[in-house]
Every structure is written in structure tokens, then in C-alpha cells.
């Protein structure tokens, strides 16, 4: 087992505060580095009390109006989802789409990869986060996996997969209706490429998987949340998004080979995290499940899931992704990960 180093550097900022008659004020800033990639996140404790200024409070009346207006022309609602959405060629999927429960998978009109299906998760046009129940989430994960298995049988170059979700406009969703997507490509997109490369190098140098070593290093610690089946749930030491939660599968690297029990356990954990986010006052989120096809020369990989909150929805809301994230590729920590973990444990 290799040693995982949780590196943090502290510094002081001094200034004369006009709100306190220009008396000197000292802020202590903590910079954290991700143990595998070295990605940086920054924590200033004084920002915690200003979380409302960053995220605001969702406006119920605005949300109600946007939901009602968008539902009128939503092509995921009612019969339109089966009759009006794109279909796969019959030689790939004879029915044109795949379906499990209320979850329906079909092609994306504007593909971003070799295979880029969309999954409409349910009949409901809008859900509170606590309404993303385990069965609803599991149906989406299972139907996406069914599609991946079809692709695996036809295309040996389909190696890298990301199962993703954007919920509501602040998260980049073009539709309100709950849905998810999957990208399967021969070339990994940037973050998955960096993770796979760094994890492979770690395995060659240490002789063990970074991801299982991370589970061992975090077990019982301040960022350890819970275990659901083979999934270990952790709060990230140096997050890449707000309120980031990570799940790592203990043994499997390939989404296409996860068992139904694995997908149900993952869905349960996702539903628990979303319920926690709702109680924190959040409504919008992104998540991604990262996968590498087995026996493709990348050692030590494990299926990895990350979920984050996004900006709340209110009139003239600010974007929560600015120069720090987009151009400096670093993240701002509002709530310390260790504190976040304390709140999450009771939800599992």
C-alpha cells in the first residue's frame, strides 16, 4: 500500500478593514492539493459566513414559473419522449430506444462523443432533490449500462466512459426535466485522461491501486462517510466543486461490468447525498461516474463517482464558476470537507 499525502499549506493575509474603522484584520488561508493530481483548492474560513452571498437562496416563485413554462414545450414529457425523441438505427437497437421502468435511453441530438445517449429518468417534469429516489436513479444507471454492453459487443475502441448529469440551468442543463447522459469514446476527455494516467503511474511505482489506497487512508477519518455495498463514500480532501462527495468502487474498474447490486448501491448513495444537499438549501447539481474498460492497459483503476452542488436559482443569480475555476483550474472551498462529512454520515 502506497502512502497517501494530504498536503495543505497555510498563509496569512493582513489588511485594514474599513468596516471595522480600519483596524487590522488577519485572515488565515489554507491551500490544499489533491493527493493524486495535485489540483489546488482554497479555503478561507471567513467566507463560510458569506455562503449566502455566493449561492443565494433559490426563489420558489421563480422556480415554479420556470417549471410551468418549460413543461409546455418539453419533449421529454408524456408521449413525446417516445414519439418525438431521436432513435437509434435498427441494426443497433431494433426498438430505437432502451427502457427500464420510467427511464428511457435515446440518442443525443447534438452528440459530444462517439456514443452519447441521453436518459430521460422519469415522467415527472421537475423533482426536488429528495425526490430522486434510489429506484429512479438505479433505472437510469441500469439502462445506460445496457447500452454500454451493446456498444462493447460491437466496438473494441469504446474504452472510456463518463455517466453524467446536469440538473437545472445553473448546472448547464438545457432542459428542466430530470435526465442524465453517457459519453463513451476511444479517447478519454481531459479529467478522466489525467486521472487514468496518474493512477496508472501510481500503480507502476507503488504496486497498488491509488483508489483502494485512498479508501484505506481515509477509513475512519474525518472525511469518511459510509459504505454502501462495494462503494466507499468520502468527502474529497481537495474538491473540484462545491460540497463535493466521492464514491469509489472497491474492486471494479469497468462500468460495463458492475453488478445490478452495485448499481443499486450507487443509486442509494446518490439519493442520500441529494437529500443532504436539499437540506443544505441547494437545488442544482452535477455528477459524473468515470469508467475505463477492463484490460485496456490501465492498471489500478477503479470506478469513481463525483457529485457537486451548483449555484442556486434566483433572479439574476451569479455564476459559481469564475476565473478561479475556469482559468486557474482551482476550486474555492466554502464548507470544510471534514465538516461536510459530519453532516452526511447521518444520511446513510
PEPEKA-V199751 format. One record per residue. N is the residue number from 0. SS is DSSP state (H for helix, E for strand, - for the rest). PHI is phi in degrees with one decimal (* if undefined). PSI is psi in radians with two decimals (NA if undefined). Layout:
N | SS | PHI | PSI
N | SS | PHI | PSI
This chain:
0 | - | * | 2.20
1 | - | -77.8 | 2.77
2 | - | -84.5 | 2.26
3 | - | -96.2 | 2.18
4 | - | -106.2 | 2.08
5 | - | -97.1 | 1.66
6 | E | -92.9 | 2.20
7 | E | -137.6 | 2.45
8 | E | -123.2 | 2.29
9 | E | -108.1 | 2.54
10 | E | -145.7 | 2.89
11 | E | -115.5 | 2.50
12 | E | -120.8 | 2.21
13 | E | -116.0 | 2.38
14 | E | -156.9 | 2.87
15 | E | -97.7 | 2.05
16 | E | -88.1 | 2.02
17 | H | -66.6 | -0.35
18 | H | -79.3 | -0.16
19 | H | -127.9 | 0.73
20 | - | 56.5 | 0.65
21 | - | 58.7 | 0.53
22 | E | -75.7 | 2.70
23 | E | -72.0 | 2.40
24 | E | -127.1 | 2.49
25 | E | -120.3 | 2.15
26 | E | -109.5 | 2.34
27 | E | -102.7 | 2.09
28 | E | -106.2 | 2.40
29 | E | -115.0 | 2.22
30 | E | -108.1 | 2.22
31 | E | -113.1 | 2.56
32 | E | -117.3 | 2.31
33 | - | -60.6 | 2.31
34 | - | -61.7 | -0.50
35 | - | -93.6 | -0.87
36 | - | -98.5 | -0.32
37 | - | 79.7 | 0.12
38 | - | -60.3 | 2.50
39 | E | -103.4 | 2.45
40 | E | -131.4 | 2.71
41 | E | -125.9 | 2.36
42 | E | -127.8 | 2.14
43 | E | -118.2 | 1.93
44 | H | -54.2 | -0.48
45 | H | -69.6 | -0.31
46 | H | -79.5 | -0.30
47 | H | -60.1 | -0.72
48 | H | -72.6 | -0.16
49 | H | -107.2 | 0.37
50 | H | -59.5 | -0.63
51 | H | -62.3 | -0.62
52 | H | -66.9 | -0.52
53 | H | -81.5 | -0.80
54 | H | -105.0 | -0.37
55 | - | 63.5 | -3.05
56 | - | -116.3 | 2.34
57 | - | -59.1 | 2.43
58 | - | -92.0 | 1.86
59 | H | -58.5 | -0.67
60 | H | -69.1 | -0.70
61 | H | -63.5 | -0.77
62 | H | -61.8 | -0.78
63 | H | -58.0 | -0.77
64 | H | -66.2 | -0.77
65 | H | -64.9 | -0.66
66 | H | -65.0 | -0.81
67 | H | -64.5 | -0.75
68 | H | -66.7 | -0.74
69 | H | -72.8 | -0.46
70 | H | -68.1 | -0.49
71 | H | -61.3 | -0.62
72 | - | -117.6 | 0.38
73 | - | -78.7 | 2.11
74 | - | -87.6 | 0.20
75 | - | -98.7 | -0.12
76 | - | -91.8 | 2.52
77 | - | 60.6 | -2.50
78 | - | -72.8 | -0.26
79 | H | -63.3 | -0.52
80 | H | -65.7 | -0.54
81 | H | -94.5 | -0.55
82 | H | -93.7 | -0.47
83 | - | -112.0 | -0.02
84 | - | -94.6 | 2.81
85 | - | -59.2 | 2.77
86 | - | -127.5 | 2.64
87 | - | -78.6 | 2.66
88 | - | -57.5 | 2.57
89 | - | -64.0 | -0.45
90 | - | -74.4 | -0.26
91 | - | -95.9 | -0.94
92 | - | -135.9 | 1.84
93 | - | -54.1 | -0.66
94 | - | -79.1 | -0.19
95 | - | 89.7 | -0.42
96 | - | -151.7 | 2.92
97 | E | -113.4 | 2.63
98 | E | -145.7 | 2.34
99 | E | -136.2 | 2.07
100 | - | 59.5 | -2.26
101 | - | -87.3 | -0.17
102 | E | -78.3 | 2.23
103 | E | -126.3 | 2.25
104 | E | -108.7 | 2.33
105 | E | -151.4 | 2.96
106 | E | -68.6 | 2.65
107 | - | -79.9 | 2.37
108 | - | -64.7 | -0.52
109 | - | -127.9 | 1.37
110 | - | -66.6 | 2.50
111 | - | -111.5 | 0.14
112 | - | -163.3 | 3.08
113 | - | -55.6 | -0.79
114 | E | -127.2 | 2.13
115 | - | -143.8 | 1.21
116 | E | -77.5 | 2.77
117 | E | -113.2 | 2.53
118 | E | -120.7 | 2.00
119 | E | -78.6 | 2.11
120 | - | -80.4 | -0.54
121 | - | -161.0 | 3.00
122 | - | -77.5 | -0.49
123 | - | -66.5 | 2.35
124 | - | -76.3 | -0.48
125 | - | -144.7 | 2.44
126 | - | -131.4 | 2.45
127 | - | -69.9 | 2.77
128 | H | -61.8 | -0.59
129 | H | -71.2 | -0.18
130 | H | -92.6 | -0.03
131 | - | -79.4 | 1.38
132 | - | -75.6 | 2.84
133 | H | -57.2 | -0.69
134 | H | -64.6 | -0.75
135 | H | -60.4 | -0.83
136 | H | -66.9 | -0.74
137 | H | -63.1 | -0.68
138 | H | -59.6 | -0.73
139 | H | -63.7 | -0.77
140 | H | -64.4 | -0.69
141 | H | -70.8 | -0.71
142 | H | -70.0 | -0.58
143 | H | -65.9 | -0.69
144 | H | -65.8 | -0.66
145 | H | -58.6 | -0.74
146 | H | -64.5 | -0.73
147 | H | -61.5 | -0.69
148 | H | -63.7 | -0.65
149 | H | -63.0 | -0.75
150 | H | -66.5 | -0.72
151 | H | -57.4 | -0.67
152 | H | -70.6 | -0.34
153 | H | -107.5 | -0.50
154 | - | -134.3 | 1.77
155 | - | -67.9 | -0.26
156 | - | -83.6 | -0.12
157 | - | -78.9 | 1.68
158 | - | -115.0 | -0.74
159 | E | -108.0 | 2.27
160 | E | -130.9 | 2.44
161 | E | -131.7 | 2.14
162 | E | -99.7 | 2.10
163 | E | -131.5 | 2.82
164 | E | -146.7 | 2.46
165 | E | -123.5 | 2.15
166 | E | -115.5 | 2.05
167 | - | 74.8 | 2.92
168 | H | -59.7 | -0.71
169 | H | -61.5 | -0.38
170 | H | -91.4 | 0.03
171 | - | 95.1 | 0.12
172 | - | -73.7 | 2.40
173 | - | -88.7 | -0.25
174 | - | -128.0 | 2.55
175 | - | -72.1 | -0.70
176 | - | -53.2 | 2.25
177 | - | -57.8 | 2.22
178 | E | -155.9 | 2.95
179 | E | -141.2 | 3.02
180 | E | -139.6 | 2.87
181 | E | -138.4 | 2.35
182 | E | -115.4 | 2.14
183 | E | -126.0 | 2.16
184 | E | -141.8 | 2.80
185 | - | -77.5 | -0.35
186 | - | -117.2 | 2.23
187 | - | -72.8 | 2.43
188 | - | -72.8 | 2.87
189 | H | -48.3 | -0.92
190 | H | -67.7 | -0.77
191 | H | -62.4 | -0.65
192 | H | -62.1 | -0.77
193 | H | -65.4 | -0.75
194 | H | -61.6 | -0.84
195 | H | -64.3 | -0.73
196 | H | -65.5 | -0.81
197 | H | -67.1 | -0.69
198 | H | -66.0 | -0.65
199 | H | -65.5 | -0.74
200 | H | -63.9 | -0.75
201 | H | -58.6 | -0.75
202 | H | -63.2 | -0.72
203 | H | -66.2 | -0.65
204 | H | -81.8 | -0.65
205 | H | -102.2 | -0.37
206 | - | 77.9 | 0.26
207 | - | -146.1 | 2.88
208 | - | -77.9 | 2.26
209 | H | -57.1 | -0.70
210 | H | -70.5 | -0.68
211 | H | -73.9 | -0.57
212 | H | -64.2 | -0.65
213 | H | -64.7 | -0.71
214 | H | -57.8 | -0.79
215 | H | -64.6 | -0.71
216 | H | -68.9 | -0.57
217 | H | -90.0 | -0.24
218 | - | -57.1 | 2.19
219 | - | 76.2 | 0.04
220 | - | -92.8 | -3.03
221 | - | -71.0 | -0.23
222 | - | -109.9 | 0.04
223 | E | -78.4 | 2.27
224 | E | -104.3 | -1.15
225 | E | -171.0 | 3.05
226 | E | -123.4 | 2.34
227 | E | -125.4 | 1.87
228 | - | 61.0 | -2.19
229 | - | -88.1 | 0.02
230 | E | -94.7 | 2.24
231 | E | -101.4 | 2.19
232 | E | -100.8 | 2.22
233 | E | -135.5 | 2.73
234 | E | -96.0 | 2.32
235 | - | -69.4 | 2.35
236 | - | -61.7 | -0.82
237 | - | -124.8 | 1.56
238 | - | -71.3 | 2.76
239 | - | -104.4 | 0.11
240 | - | -162.6 | 2.97
241 | E | -69.6 | 2.35
242 | E | 55.1 | 0.70
243 | E | -68.9 | 2.34
244 | E | -123.7 | 2.43
245 | E | -121.0 | 2.49
246 | E | -124.7 | 2.38
247 | E | -123.1 | 2.27
248 | E | -78.5 | 2.35
249 | - | -68.2 | -0.43
250 | - | -134.8 | -0.49
251 | - | -99.1 | 2.44
252 | - | -106.0 | -0.26
253 | - | -117.0 | 2.04
254 | H | -55.8 | -0.60
255 | H | -66.3 | -0.29
256 | H | -108.0 | 0.01
257 | - | -65.1 | 2.51
258 | - | -78.6 | 2.91
259 | H | -60.5 | -0.67
260 | H | -61.9 | -0.70
261 | H | -59.9 | -0.78
262 | H | -68.3 | -0.66
263 | H | -64.5 | -0.70
264 | H | -67.2 | -0.68
265 | H | -64.6 | -0.77
266 | H | -61.3 | -0.70
267 | H | -59.3 | -0.83
268 | H | -63.1 | -0.72
269 | H | -60.7 | -0.76
270 | H | -63.8 | -0.61
271 | H | -69.0 | -0.76
272 | H | -63.7 | -0.74
273 | H | -64.6 | -0.66
274 | H | -62.8 | -0.69
275 | H | -63.6 | -0.79
276 | H | -58.1 | -0.73
277 | H | -60.5 | -0.74
278 | H | -68.0 | -0.40
279 | H | -77.6 | -0.20
280 | - | 99.7 | 0.30
281 | - | -103.0 | 2.77
282 | - | -134.6 | -0.46
283 | - | -109.5 | 2.50
284 | E | -152.7 | 2.84
285 | E | -126.6 | 2.59
286 | E | -144.2 | 2.84
287 | E | -150.0 | 2.37
288 | E | -109.1 | 2.17
289 | E | -105.2 | 2.35
290 | E | -140.4 | 2.57
291 | E | -127.8 | 2.30
292 | - | -61.8 | 2.42
293 | - | -63.3 | 2.56
294 | - | 61.3 | 0.75
295 | - | -117.9 | 0.48
296 | - | 82.9 | 0.17
297 | - | -112.9 | 1.96
298 | - | -96.6 | 2.62
299 | - | 80.6 | 0.05
300 | - | -74.2 | 2.62
301 | - | -137.6 | 2.55
302 | - | -56.1 | 2.30
303 | E | -130.7 | 2.35
304 | E | -125.2 | 2.37
305 | E | -133.1 | 2.44
306 | E | -137.2 | 2.45
307 | E | -138.8 | 2.75
308 | E | -89.5 | 2.75
309 | - | -124.4 | -3.13
310 | - | -56.5 | 2.47
311 | - | -73.5 | 2.84
312 | - | -102.0 | 1.98
313 | - | -153.6 | 2.90
314 | - | -57.7 | 2.29
315 | - | 59.3 | 0.65
316 | - | -65.3 | 2.64
317 | - | -89.7 | 2.67
318 | - | -76.9 | 2.40
319 | - | -92.7 | 0.06
320 | - | -116.0 | 1.88
321 | - | -130.2 | -2.69
322 | H | -56.8 | -0.63
323 | H | -58.9 | -0.79
324 | H | -82.5 | -0.81
325 | H | -77.1 | -0.70
326 | - | -109.4 | -0.39
327 | - | -103.9 | -0.12
328 | - | 48.5 | 0.81
329 | - | -131.0 | 2.80
330 | E | -120.0 | 2.59
331 | E | -95.1 | 2.23
332 | E | -95.9 | 2.13
333 | - | -93.6 | -0.88
334 | - | -106.9 | 2.20
335 | - | -56.4 | 2.38
336 | H | -51.9 | -0.68
337 | H | -63.9 | -0.63
338 | H | -72.0 | -0.64
339 | H | -61.6 | -0.72
340 | H | -62.5 | -0.66
341 | H | -59.5 | -0.78
342 | H | -67.5 | -0.59
343 | H | -74.9 | -0.54
344 | H | -57.5 | -0.65
345 | - | -71.3 | -0.19
346 | - | -88.0 | -0.19
347 | - | -103.0 | NA
